[in-house]
Amino acid sequence: MKTKILLFVILLLPATVLKAQSVSGYVYDDKEDIPLEGAFVYLDGTTFSASTDSNGAFTINTGQQLSAALVVKYMGYQTRIVQNPFSYEGKIKIPLKEDAIKMDEVVINKKAAFSRKEMLQVFREQFLGKTKAGKSCKILNEDDIILYYDLATNTLKAEAKKPIQISNKKLKYEVQFDLVDFQVHFGRKTLSPFAMQTSFYAGTSFFKDVSKKESIKEDRDEAYKGSLLHFMRAIAANEWSEEKYALYVDSFPASPNEYFKVSDTLDYKKVTCLKSKVPIPETNVKIQMNKELSERTLEVPKERNIRFAVLHDGEQQSFFEMNADHFYIGSNGLFWPITSMIFGGYFGELKVGDMLPADYTYINN
């Protein structure tokens, strides 16, 4: 049986996007009510950030509308995430609470089924990816990653004491990734890729461009074309064919307009799936038990999810299934809720190593 590997990537996204193109705020201790200088503030999945001054104040100028959450970090305090920061009028007041739990005091009492070296290899592959960009990445603080294998569910899990620091040599980014969750499910007690069933990671990220004016456009454009970011932007603009995307349903070419309706909602797009299920014909199933043939009718689902296949530029093959009847896409290509869709194929192969910031601009020369 061919193993199906699905990828779930959760980004912490807001529900609405308004017209503001800058975010200002004030970060302070929630008990003492004193400003916190030097707090790191960034927009999730972008290159936009700021540090608070001596008054705890910050301003992030984006020059564009972004459907991204605001993340606030300060050593010794709990990370704060502000959804939909562009909708606030005036400065956002952001109180931070002291972090009472220290990660080095937490003991994970899990039986070691595999060595750390073995688990770390799988973590690298399923977190960074096995593409050229993924293989070029290096995690600079692997000692801060806690890995364990849950024998009850055959699941590799990971936690991180600190944000994971990633050097992406191919795309010339330094990425700070706050790991919220990481899980890889297997069909049995193993770390073999042939028994892998699902791969899941979640968190917030910040990108720093370290290209130093090097010619990096070709590599970044290569990573962009056919990516999930590119695909979502194509859906939002209803430019499937212009962006070289072809849709297939049950192996037959299909018109996107027959299955997806795109409508304007404030400053983002609402994508409604017009048809996500198809009927399953009834059938009689013969089962052989104890060498005796017995015939009985089994209950089968009356409908199944459509697996939408996507082909980009005649090469990259991906698929997705719908878990909801609609989702939203911001002007920068980020979509939510992330749980509305399940991805696989080429989309499933793309991990953190191939991620581009949401403010990345592709210019087709």
Secondary structure, DSSP 8 states (H G I E B T S, - for coil): -----EEEEE----S---S--EEEEEEEETTT--B-TT-EEEETTBS-EEE--TTSEEEEE-SS-----EEEE-TTB--EEES-GGG-SS-EEEEE-B--S-GGG--------S-HHHHHHHHHHHHT-SSHHHHHEEETTGGGEEEEEETTTTEEEEEESS-EEEEETTTTEEEEEEEEEEEEEESSS---GGGEEEEEEEEEEEEEE--TT---HHHHHHHHTTSHHHHHHHHHTT-TTTTTEEEEETTEEE-HHHHEEEEEETTEEEEEES--EEE-----EEEEETTEEEEE-----SEEE--EEEEETTTEEEEEEESSSEEEE-TTS-EE-GGGEEEEEHHHH--GGG---TT------
